[in-house]
Amino acid sequence: MISDFFEILLLSLIQGVSEFLPISSAAHLILASNIYEFKNQSLLIDISLHLGSLLAILFYFRNEIFNLKNNLNLFYKIIVATIPLIIIGYFLYSTGIIYEFRNIKVIVWTTFGGAILLHIADRRKIFNNLENNFSFKSALIIGLFQIIALIPGTSRAGITITAGRLLGFDRTDSTKISFYLSIPALAGASAIGIKDLLKENIEFNFIVLAGIFLSFIFSLITIKYFLKFIKKFSFKIFVFYRIILSLILLYIIYF
């Protein structure tokens, strides 16, 4: 029981922290699974972790979400930005191609490449803001970038923040856009997982509930303090982290 709780605690921590930071939750969950060979990681656990993160983002931005009826323009832009991910994601998922990307060799290069792109984007001058300049064109461009996040190691948060910075939005606005887009992305991932789960024997237990709760807590803490962090600092620490991680993995794989 203690080992089971440790596993779900670690998985929830990885999901909650890496889902919203520009470091890739999928990559870290895959790496952790390869290192520790978790016996409790399953489709049901994956769904519980995603649900926890989804509930956290919904709770944190509850005022903005409830106010969407007064800001349908933003709602429509979120939909426009999500459509490319739905179309390409469904194709890759239904054909099974998406599973070909789930290996450490792919993660090495997407982790490194994502770091370089984030570094370049974060040097971009600020000339747009979320309230006045987040157009349908901007939403579509960021949505197209988000497709790349289907490859583990890219980081959905990382690539959408990168796209936002390339378009001239500051770090806070780019991160808020990324957070907004995480809602349909997490909901979609959970829905696909639940669809697959219905084909199996569903057995809810304490571990599943613990996964939802712990993922919610870690996600909520990450969202709150990440927004505070980027008001004072750049994304350099995440760029360095990704480069160091990719070099370590590169050494392990090829040497």
HELIX and SHEET records of a PDB file:
HELIX    1   1 ILE A    2  SER A   18  1                                  17    
HELIX    2   2 SER A   25  TYR A   36  1                                  12    
HELIX    3   3 LEU A   43  TYR A   60  1                                  18    
HELIX    4   4 ARG A   62  PHE A   66  1                                   5    
HELIX    5   5 ASN A   67  ASN A   70  5                                   4    
HELIX    6   6 LEU A   72  THR A   95  1                                  24    
HELIX    7   7 ILE A   97  PHE A  101  5                                   5    
HELIX    8   8 ILE A  104  ASP A  122  1                                  19    
HELIX    9   9 LEU A  130  ASN A  133  1                                   4    
HELIX   10  10 PHE A  136  GLN A  146  1                                  11    
HELIX   11  11 ILE A  147  LEU A  150  5                                   4    
HELIX   12  12 ARG A  156  LEU A  166  1                                  11    
HELIX   13  13 ARG A  171  LEU A  197  1                                  27    
HELIX   14  14 PHE A  206  PHE A  229  1                                  24    
HELIX   15  15 LYS A  236  TYR A  254  1                                  19    
END                                                                             
